[in-house]
């Protein structure tokens, strides 16, 4: 599996001067919480934009085994709890959007 078949992408913006707080919380608290909350989540990666349109600074990607497990995760009570924790911890200096994707094509070398 070079790329996951199904994933949730969360793109975030962060107020200037708050990146260290954001990254620390996201890496040490949020991602471990997500992995515990969703058994169908295979893992997570985070990225910082190096070039782009400026609509977001960071992206977190959560890979799922199946479309059903991804759908279950994003409609669950657990995601509502995780959103609440995000809002409480870093929502005052960060905004985010969530998008789900299913692969339509892959070519491996």
C-alpha positions in Angstrom: 0.0 0.0 0.0 1.8 3.1 -1.2 -1.2 5.3 -0.6 -4.4 4.6 1.4 -7.6 3.8 -0.4 -9.6 5.9 1.9 -8.6 8.9 4.0 -9.7 11.8 6.0 -7.8 15.1 5.4 -7.9 17.9 8.0 -6.5 21.2 6.8 -5.7 23.8 9.4 -4.6 27.4 9.7 -2.8 28.6 12.8 -2.3 32.1 14.1 1.2 33.4 13.7 3.3 32.7 16.8 1.1 29.7 17.9 2.6 27.0 15.7 4.7 25.4 18.4 1.6 25.1 20.7 -0.5 23.7 17.8 2.1 21.1 16.7 2.8 19.9 20.2 -0.8 19.4 21.0 -1.6 17.8 17.6 1.3 15.4 17.7 1.2 14.4 21.4 -2.5 14.5 22.2 -4.8 14.7 19.2 -3.3 12.1 16.8 -3.0 9.4 19.5 -6.6 10.2 20.6 -7.8 9.7 17.0 -5.9 6.4 16.6 -7.4 5.1 19.8 -10.9 6.3 18.9 -11.2 4.7 15.5 -10.1 1.0 15.2 -10.4 1.3 11.4 -7.8 4.1 11.2 -4.5 2.6 10.0 -2.4 5.6 10.9 -1.9 9.3 10.5 0.6 11.7 8.9 0.9 15.5 9.2 2.3 17.9 6.6 3.2 21.6 6.5 2.5 23.5 3.3 5.7 24.6 1.6 4.1 26.2 -1.4 0.4 26.9 -2.1 -2.5 29.2 -2.2 -2.4 30.1 1.5 -5.7 28.6 2.3 -4.2 26.4 5.0 -0.8 25.9 6.7 -1.0 22.2 7.8 -2.7 19.0 6.7 -3.3 15.9 8.7 -4.2 12.7 6.8 -5.8 9.7 8.5 -5.8 6.4 6.5 -8.7 4.0 6.8 -9.0 0.3 5.8 -12.4 0.8 4.2 -15.0 3.3 3.1 -17.4 2.0 5.7 -14.9 2.5 8.6 -14.2 6.0 7.4 -17.9 6.8 7.1 -18.5 5.3 10.6 -15.7 7.5 12.0 -16.9 10.8 10.6 -20.5 10.2 11.7 -19.6 8.9 15.2 -20.1 10.4 18.6 -16.3 10.0 19.0 -15.6 12.5 16.3 -17.9 15.0 18.0 -15.9 14.4 21.2 -12.6 14.9 19.3 -13.9 18.1 17.7 -14.8 19.4 21.1 -11.3 18.7 22.4 -9.8 20.4 19.4 -12.0 23.5 19.9 -11.1 23.6 23.6 -7.4 23.1 23.2 -6.5 25.1 20.1 -9.7 26.3 18.5 -9.2 29.9 19.7 -6.1 30.2 17.4 -6.8 27.7 14.7 -9.4 26.9 12.1 -9.8 23.7 10.1 -11.7 21.9 7.4 -12.3 18.1 7.0 -12.6 16.3 3.7 -12.8 12.6 3.0 -11.4 10.9 -0.1 -11.6 7.5 -1.8 -8.9 6.6 -4.3 -10.0 6.4 -7.9 -6.6 5.4 -9.4 -3.1 4.4 -8.4 0.0 3.6 -10.4 3.0 2.1 -8.7 6.5 2.1 -10.0 
